[in-house]
């Protein structure tokens, strides 16, 4: 039996290829033939796409394949045998979409910014300060945990900049990369959702106004009222602290790291002896300027980087720690290194649109809406959307769709609407930590040089533990508040 299972999971065997590729091709063709089309398809049809994602991800651990086949399967349900044209149209729509363009510009511009810091030696100067004070695995993990807090105002920045600083130290100190990747991945979203001075706060304020339970002037206060009920974010911050401090034990993939899943880091930039090196000031001045621009542009990181990158280039050129050829090299490599990540993002955003087109999110929201017990509504909302989010994390998309439906229902039946709202946000945080094909998983694994599927598997045990504790909190709080 064990030998059969081994062949089943081995991608080099005929059995594995038939179970993965063969079965998937037959499923897509059968779906295209039997589908009644988008207008007549059942509202729960998206469940089959979700089940396929779960099956194919666990079978192959190949994230991009999973996303592509799931998109094709969903489009076969919508378009029948016209799914090829449907795929092309959806691809064009996604790649021209504002959200996709924004995330591509965000990730690539942050990577270019990191390249500048690294090229000048400024990043090395700051890393050297940390290295001089970090002497053990526990201290390294604690430094990684602490470094995320100054960058809380943007989740991608905590992963891109914080991760870039800390990742090389794990190899140098012979500490498994998995630990650092777990810490920055798990902290990014919880930090953002708990502070009312970020772009997330403005977004959440608007979402509360859209529910009709508060006026425009009360939107921010509604978000603040929901913060004490965002249990998953709080538990994640405490849990990662306990892990960094060595109190929470290593389990799963973190207990038995697998270096064969590592991807080689780009070689650290060596500054020649005759070239002027960047100092700590050359690290902090661009970072502080970035923070100022971030607040000036109302927490829009992309707009901030449009200003920060040329100003940083000018500053480094005047300082004589970077040449014109260095600037061009950083710009090209900063974008090219993220090409594989951009493809994954594209497939992921396509799948979001496909599931929405199938009516799957509306179906989930309506399913939750049927549970009318006001005391149990928060925990039921959290559990149902945790299940959906761990398969396909929609994050803010989940909130946009479910808030106008579920928050007014909570208010109407006597449940605490702020707790229900927080339960939805908590489920989104769980999805960001748990989902194998989430943008958070892809970015944090890329920064720490880990294969995305493997990195995701190392986070699963802790995410589940935190979610179970969170569910208990919502169950109790639903009867108390």
N, C-alpha and C positions, 0 to 999 in steps of 0.2 A: 504493500500500500504506500509506504514511504517512497519507494522507487518511482511509482507512478506519479505521485505528487511532485517529486523532484523534476520529472520530465515535463509535467504540466506547467511548471513555473520556469523552466529553462528555455530562454528565448531562442536557443540554437536547435531545439528539437522540432521535428515535424508536428508532433502533437500540440505543442505550444502555438505554432504558427496557424494550425487549423482552428484551434480554440479561439485565438485572438483575431487574426485577419480573416480567416474563412468564415467564422461565425458572424463577425461584424459585417462583412460584405452581404451575406445572406439576409441578415437582419435589416440592413438598409434597403435592399431590393424588395423584401417582403413588405416593409413599411411603406415604400413608395407605391407599391401595387395596391395595398389594401386601405390606404388612408382616404378618408372622406374629404380631406382638404381643410384648410384653416377655418372656414366658416362653419363647418359641421363637426369639427373634431371636439371630443370631450374635453372639459376644462381640466381634468386630471391627467391628460395625456403626457404632460411634461414629466410626470413621475417616472415614466419609462426611460426618458433621457437621463434622469437623475440616477436610476438604478443601473443603467448602462455605464455611467461615469464611475460609479462605485465599483462595478464588476471589472471594468477595464483597467482602472487605476490600480486596484489590488492585484490584478493578474500580471500586469506588465511594468508598473511603476514608471511608465513612459508618459510624461505629462503632455507634451505637445501632441502626440498621437491621440491621446484621450480627448483632448480639446477639439481636434480636427474632426474625429469620427463622431463625437457627440453633436457638433454643429451640423454635420451632414445628416445625421439621424433626425435631428429636430427639423431641419429644412425639408427632409423627405416627408415628414408628417404634414408640413405646411403646403409644400408645392407638388408632392407626388413625384413623378418622373422628371419634373422640371427642377429638381433640386440642384442640378449643376448650375443652371442660370440663377437660381435662388442663392446659391453659395456666392456666385460672382457679385450679385447685387448687394448681398449682405456685407461682403468684404469691402466693396467700395463705400458703402454707407458707414461702416465702422471706421475705416481709415480716414474718412473725411469728417468724422464726428469730432466735435469740440472736446469731449472728454478724452478720447484717445490721443488726439494731438497734444492736449495739455499734459498728459502723463508722460508721453514720449519726450516732450520738451523739458519737463521737470526732471526726469531721471537723467537724461543726457546732459543737461546743463549742470546739474549737481556733480555728475561725474567729471565734466570738464573743469569745474571749480576745484574738485579734489586733485585733478591732474596738475593744476597750477600750484596748489599748495605743496604737492609732492615734488614737482619739478624744481621748485626754488629751494627746497630743503626746509621750508617753513613747517610742513607737516612733521618732518623728522625731528625738528627742534621741539615741538610740543610733545611728540611721542617720547622723546628722550627724557623730558621732565617726568612723565608718568613711569617710564622704565626705571628711573632712578629711585622711585619710591615703592615700586611693586616688586616684591621678592618671592611671592608664593602664588600658587594656584588660587587660593582664596582671595588674596589681595587683587589679583588680576581680574577675577570675576566681579569683585566688589567695585573696582575701578570702572569696569564696563557698565555696571548697573548705575553708578553715580553719574557717569558721563552723559547718560541719556537725558537727565533732567534739565540741564541748561538748553537743550535743543528741543524741549517739549512742544514748542509752538508749531512744529511740522513733523508729521510721522515719517515721511520719506527722508527728511534730513537726519533724524535720529539714526536711521539705518545706514544712509549713504555716508555721512560725515563721521558719525560716531563709530560705525563699523569699519570704515577705512582706517581710522586711527588705531583701533584695537586689534583688528584681525591679524596683522603680521606678528603681533606680540605672542599670540597663542602658539604659533609655530616656534618662535624663538625660545619660549619658556617651556616648550614641549607639553603644553596643555591642549587637550583636544579642541579643535575648532568648533565642534558641535556645541560646546558650552557657551561660547561667546555668541554664536549665531542664535541659539535659543533665547538668550537674554535680550538681545536687541529686537528680535522678532516679537517676542511676547510683550515687551514694554511699549513698543511704538504706538499702538492704537489706544491702550488704556491711558497713557499719559495725555494723549490729545483730547480724549472725551471728558476728562475730569477738570480741565481748566477753562474758565469762561472768558479767556482773552485770546482766542485763536479763531481761524477761519471756520473751524468746526462749530464754535459757539454761534457765529453769525448764521451758519447753515441751519443749525438746530433751532435757533430762534424763528427763522422763517418757516420751518416745518411745524412748529407749534402753532404759529399763526394760521397756517393752512388748514388746521383741524377745526378752526372755528371756536375753540373753547377759550381762547384769549385774543385780545386785540393786538394790533401791531406794536403798541407801546409796551405791552406786557410779555412779548415773545422771549426776550432775554431772561426775564425773571422766571418764566416757566421753565426754561432750560436749567437755570440755577436750582430750582426746586426739584428737578429730576436727578441732579448729581448725587445726593445722598443715597439714592436707590440704585446707583449703577454698581451693583455688587461685584460683577465679574471683573471690572476694571480694578477695583480696590483689591480684590483677592489676588489678582494677577501681580499687582505691584508688591504686595506683601509676600506672595509665594516666590517671586523671583529674587526678592531680597533674602529670603530664607535659603534659597538655593545658592546664591552668591556667597552667603555667609557660611555655607557648608552644613547648615542645619537640616534643610530638606534633602533627603538622599537622592543619589542618581539612580534613575530607573530607565528601563528600555534601552534605546540607542545611546543615551548619554552614559549608561553604565558600561556598555561595551562599544566604544567608538570604532569605526571602520575607516582607516586611512585610505582604503582602495576607492572610497567614494569622494576623495578630495580632488579638486581641480587646481592645477598649478597656478599660483599667484603670478601676476606680472612682476617682473623683477623690480625691486625697489630702485628708485632713481638715485644714481650716484652723482654727487656733486664733486667735480674735479677740484684738486687742491688750489689751482690758480683761479678758480671761479668764486665769486662772492657768494656766501651762503645766506639763506634766509634765517632770520632770528624769530624768537617768540613774538616780537611785535609784528613781524610779517605774517604770522599766523592769526593773531588776535585782531588786528586792524581790519582785514577783509571780513572776518567772521562778525565783528561788531557792526560793521557797515551793512552786512547782509541782514542782521537783526533789525537795524534801523529801517532799512528799505522794506523789510517784511511788514513792519507795523505801518509804514507810510502808505504802502499799497494795499492796506486792509487785508493783510495775511495772504496775499496772492504771491506764492513763491516764484512762479514763472515770470511774472512782471518784475519781481525783485531781481531775479537773475539776469534779466535783460539789461538792467542798469549795473548790477554788481560785477558781472564778468568784464565788460570793457573798462570800468573804473579800476578793477583789480589788475588787469593787464597793464593799464597806464601806470599804476603805482609801482608794479614790479619792474617795468621797463625803466622808469626813472630811478629806481633803487639800484638798477644794474644787476639784478639777480635773475633776470630772464631776458632772452633775446627774441627777436621777431620769429626766427625759425622755431623756437621752443613753443611760441604761442600757436603757430599753425599745427605743430605736432600734437599738442594737447587737444586742440579742437577736433582734429581728425580721429585720434585714438579715443577721445572721450565719447564720441558718438558710435564709432565702429565696435567698440567693446560691448556695447549694449544692444547690438543688433539681434542676437538670439533672444534677449529679454523682450525686445520690442515685438518680435514675432509671437512670443507667448502672450504678451499683453493683448495683441490684436485678436488672437484666437479666443482669449478669455472674454474680452468685451463683446465679441460676436456671440458667444454663448449666452451672455446676459440678455442680449437683444432677442435671441431665439426663444429663450425661456419666457420672456415677457410676451413675445408674439404668440406663444402657445397658451397664454393665459395662466401660466403655472403659479405665478406670484399672487395673482388675484384669487386663485383657487386656494392657496395656502391661507391667505388672509381670511377668506370666507369660512374655511374650516375652523380656524381659531375663533372666529366670531360666534360660532355656534355654542361655544362653552360660555354660558351666561352666568355661572356662579361668580359673583364679584370677588370673593375671597381667593378663588383658585385661578382667576384670569391671569395675574402676573406670571405665576409659575408655568401655566400652560402655554402662554405666549412664548416664554423663554425656551421651553423644551421643544416646541414645534419648530420654531425658527432656528434653534441650534441644529436640529436634524437637517434642515434644508441648507443652512449656511455651511455646514461642514462638507457638504457635497459641492456646492457652488456658491462661493461667498459673493454676495451682491453689495454688502456693506451699506454705503449711503443710498444705493438704489432700493434696498429693502426698506429703508426708512421713508423714502419718498413715496413708496407705494402703500405701505402699511399704516403710516401715521394717520392719514385722513380717514381711514376706515376704522382702525382699532381704538385710537385714543378717544374719539367721540363716543364710541360704544362703551368704553370703560366708564366715562363720565355719566352716560345715560343709565347704566345699570348699577351705579353706586360703587364701582371699583375706583381705586386711586389712579387717575389718568397719568400722573407723573411717574408712578411706579411702573405702570404698563409701558409707558414710553421708554423708561430706563431699561425695562426687560428686553425691549426690541433692540436697543443700542447694545446691551450686554450680549445678546445673541450675535449681533454683528461683530463685536470684539472677539467672541469665541470663534466665529468663522474665520476672521483674519489670522487667528493663532492656529486653527485646526485644519483649514482647507488646504488640500494638496495643490490646488491650482489657483490659489489666491495671489494677487500681485505682491502682497507682503512676503509670502513664502518665496517667490521668485527673486525679489530684490535682496532679501537678507541672505539667501543661499548664494546668490551671485557675489555679494560683497565678501562673504567668508569662504568662497571657493569650495562650495559643496554642491553636489547634485541635488536638484530641487526636491525630487521625490524622497530621497534619503533624508534630507534635512527635515522635511515635513513629518516623516515618521518618528523622528527623535522628539518632536514637540507634542505628539499625540497624547502620551500618558498624562503629562502635566495639565494639558488643556482639558482633558476629561475630568481629572480630579478637581480642578478649579470650577468646572461647569457643574459638577455634582454638588459641591459646597454652595455654589451660587443658587442652584435650584432649591436647596434647603432654606436658604435665606429668604428667597421669594415666597416659598410656601409659608414660612412663619410670618413674614412681613405682611403678606396678604390678609392675614387675620388680625394683625396688630394695628396697621395704619389705614 
